[in-house]
Amino acid sequence: MTRKGGGRESGSGDEVAPVATESGYAPAHTAANPAAHRFGKDWVKDTNEWQRRVKERDERVRALEAELAATRATMGPPPEQWREMEARAERAEAHVKELEDEIRIFRQNAPALRAELRGEDRG
């Protein structure tokens, strides 16, 4: 007869007694309960290092945002030529899209067009 189940949480009776720790009791297998894992001084040091780096990154972002705002303030609004160039670029992109659609349709119909040019009947 084979025994089914018996996994870690099935209550098979093979459990190990809890282990005493400084903060009370924790399961013998802390992998089963990550909250019971004791973090040491290295973890605290790593956390402090991470917080310091995040703070430095945030300060750098703020400085770059201030520099960008100052640059925009000194430059003023973009010249009229830029607006015209942007409009031309948008029209060109729309034209490219239309041409790509036409190419796609042509490729889909190419076999029938070749047959028609050769005088073949595809029916």
N, C-alpha and C positions, 0 to 999 in steps of 0.2 A: 504494500500500500504506500502510495506517495503522499507526502505532506505538501499541501498547497499553502501559499502565503509565506509567512515567517519573515516578512520585511522588518525594517527597523522600527516601524510604528505599528506593527501588528499585535504587540503585546504577547510575544511568543514566550516570555519568561526568561529570555537570555539577557535581559538588561543588566547593565553594570550600575552599581550603587553610585549615587551622587558623590562628588568630591568636594571636600571643604576648601573654601577659598577665603581670602581676606574679607570679601564682601558678602559672605554667606555660603550657600551651596550652589554648585554648578554641575551640570551633567558631566559624566566622565568623558563623553565624546562632544567636545565643544563645536565640532563641525556640524553636528545636528542642530545646534542652537547658537548661531553667531552672536546673539546678544549676550551670551554667557562668556564670550571670549574676553580675556583681560588684556587691555591695551597697555603697553609699557611706555617708558620714557621716550623711546624712539618714535612711537606713534605721535606723541605730543609734540616732539621736536619737528617731525615731518609736517604735522598740521600747522604749526606756527610758521614754518617755512612756506607752506602753500598759501597761507593767509597773507604773508608778507609779499609774495610774488603777485597775488591778485591785487593787492593794494597798489603796488608799483605799476602794474599794467593799467589799472583804472586811472592813476595819476597821469600816465603817459597819454592815454586816450583823451583825457580832459585837456591836456596841454595841446595836443594836435587839433582838437576841436576849436580851441581858442585861437590857434594860429590860422586855421582855415577861415574862421569868422573874420579875423582881422584882415586877411588877404582879400576876402570878398568885399569888405567895407572899403578898402583902398582902391579896388578895381572899379567899383561902381557897377551899373547894369551892363550886360553884354552889349557890344556894338550891334547896330542894325544888320551889319553884314553877317554876323553869326546866325541871326534869326533866319535870314534868307538862305544861308547854307544849310541850316537844319531842315527848312521846308523842302529844298531841293533834294536833300538826302532822303527824306520821307517819301517824296514822289518817286525817286529812283528805286527805293525798296519796294514800293507798291508795283512798279512796272516789272521788276525782277520777279515778283510773286506771280504776276499774270503770265509772264513768259514761261516760268517753271510749270504752271498749270497747263499751258498749251503743249509743252514738251511731253508732259505726262500723258495727256490725252492722245497725242500723236503716237507715242510709243505703244499705247494700248491698242490703237487702231492700225498700226503699221502692217501686221500680217494681212489684214483684209485689203489695205490699200495696195500692197505689192501684188496680191492676187488680181485685183481689179486692173492694175496697170498691165499685167501680163495677159489679161483677157481670160483668166481662169474663172470657172464657176465654182463657188464655194457653197453650194446648196445641196 
